[in-house]
């Protein structure tokens, strides 16, 4: 690769690096934690409510399976 080609590539890379640094500084300088940024996005979503309900049902069914398996063991 010739010297002018290499210099051109380095110049392009330096410009891209400057853009990346700028984006990084912007995201770091935000005072809000990420979870506050997304908080409330599903506040009026019936689909999200259904997801929450299905998750609750799944967790409860898992608890019942664990409790049943504990009582079925012969520890005594």
C-alpha positions in Angstrom: 0.0 0.0 0.0 1.4 3.4 -0.9 2.0 6.1 1.6 -0.8 8.4 0.3 -3.3 5.5 0.5 -2.2 4.8 4.0 -2.5 8.4 5.0 -6.0 8.6 3.5 -7.1 5.5 5.5 -5.6 6.9 8.7 -7.4 10.1 8.2 -10.7 8.3 7.7 -10.1 6.2 10.8 -9.2 9.2 12.9 -12.5 10.9 11.8 -14.5 7.7 12.7 -12.7 7.5 16.1 -13.6 11.2 16.8 -17.2 10.3 16.1 -17.1 7.3 18.4 -15.5 9.3 21.2 -18.2 12.0 20.8 -21.0 9.4 21.0 -19.4 7.8 24.0 -18.9 11.1 25.9 -22.6 12.0 25.2 -23.8 8.7 26.6 -21.6 8.8 29.6 -22.4 12.4 30.4 -26.1 11.6 30.8 -27.0 11.7 34.5 -30.0 9.4 34.3 -29.4 5.7 34.8 -30.4 3.5 31.8 -33.4 2.1 33.7 -34.8 5.5 34.2 -34.6 6.2 30.5 -36.9 3.2 29.7 -39.1 3.5 32.8 -42.7 3.9 31.9 -42.5 2.8 28.3 -45.0 0.0 28.8 -47.3 1.9 31.2 -50.5 1.6 29.0 -49.7 -1.6 27.2 -52.2 -4.5 27.5 -49.6 -6.8 25.8 -47.0 -5.9 28.5 -49.6 -6.5 31.2 -50.3 -10.0 29.7 -46.5 -10.7 29.7 -46.3 -9.8 33.3 -49.3 -12.0 34.2 -47.9 -15.0 32.2 -44.6 -14.5 34.0 -46.3 -14.5 37.4 -48.2 -17.7 36.5 -45.0 -19.4 35.4 -43.2 -18.5 38.6 -46.0 -19.7 40.7 -46.2 -23.0 38.9 -42.5 -23.5 39.4 -42.9 -22.8 43.1 -45.6 -25.5 43.3 -43.4 -28.0 41.5 -40.5 -27.3 43.9 -42.8 -27.5 46.9 -44.3 -30.8 45.7 -40.9 -32.4 45.1 -39.6 -31.4 48.5 -42.6 -33.0 50.3 -42.3 -36.2 48.2 -38.7 -36.8 49.2 -38.2 -39.3 52.0 -36.1 -37.3 54.5 -37.6 -38.7 57.6 
